[in-house]
Amino acid sequence: MLSYGLGALGLKSEYSIVERTERLGLSFAVITFIPSVSIVVSLIGTFAFMQFMGFSLNLLTLFALVLAIGMVVDDAIIVVEAVQANFDKGYRSPYLASTDAMRSVAMALLTSTIVFMAVFIPVSMIDGTSGAFYRQFGLTMAVAVGISAINAFTLSPVLCALLLRPYTDENGQQRNNFSARFRKAFNAVFSVMSQKYAAIAFRFIRHKYLSFGIIAAAVALLLLLVKATPTSLVPDGDTGMLYVNLTTKPGMTLNETDRALQQLDKKLATPPASPTVLRSAAIRLPRKAVTRECSTCR
């Protein structure tokens, strides 16, 4: 059945998968496949790290994974675009195009990865209850970006060398298939949009006061939104106060209750807690409360 289907499409059964997609004009599908594989590998590695560290799937870790999808795909896209640029320069060998592309973008990929990890790793050093959530967010992002960099240096170049082919044939002529026509149409539309964008940009450059007015309005709106919206996804859980309720046996006097509170004060006043204590003992109350201020509630 497969041989009959390939024969109906004019493809021989001995053609490889790359040759079949190339003859069908589906090269753009291969280009899309490489970043998709990078996303899947990075997410699987990140989930394995989360399982190893005991992280849970909460709002912040899911938010980190969503951001990671947009970041990890960039590295693979950069590699694919660099290989395609070498094909446009006249490269015929996918291997040479991939190796030369990695020589040109390797330092950029490494630098961007270090910058991203330098931003997200310090977030994991926040203490307290809120810090536990931010620690999961920061480490999840850092690990996802790190795995993406490893993919960009290993998996993506290999896939490019195995799957990508130049758009021209052996004679240097542009192939007339669906992929080539799609590429021409896309480049034409993109060129028109670029010209319109450049015209709008030059218009703003000529009208400087309009540009400064828009920037001032954007800054004012930003300040208004900062004051009107919460500044954190995780509320502050540490109020700096520790409340301890002490209930004595029925029939005990007020002096006996106070002595019990003094013993509790000695235990609560040990470092690193603050020695400032507010104690209150009373009769005919269901509970006798003692409150103490501390630097960190643990």
Secondary structure, DSSP 8 states (H G I E B T S, - for coil): -HHHHHHHTT--TTS-HHHHHHHTT-HHHHHHHHHHHHHHHHHHHHHHHHHHHT----HHHHHHHHHHHHHHHHHHHHHHHHHHHHHHHT---HHHHHHHHHHHHHHHHHHHHHHHHHHHTGGGG--HHHHHHHHHHHHHHHHHHHHHHHHHHTHHHHHHHHH---SB-TTS-B--SHHHHHHHHHHHHHHHHHHHHHHHHHHHHH-HHHHHHHHHHHHHHHHHHHHHS-S-SS-----SEEEEEE---TT--HHHHHHHHHHHHHHHTSTTS---EEE---SS-S-EEEEEE-SS--
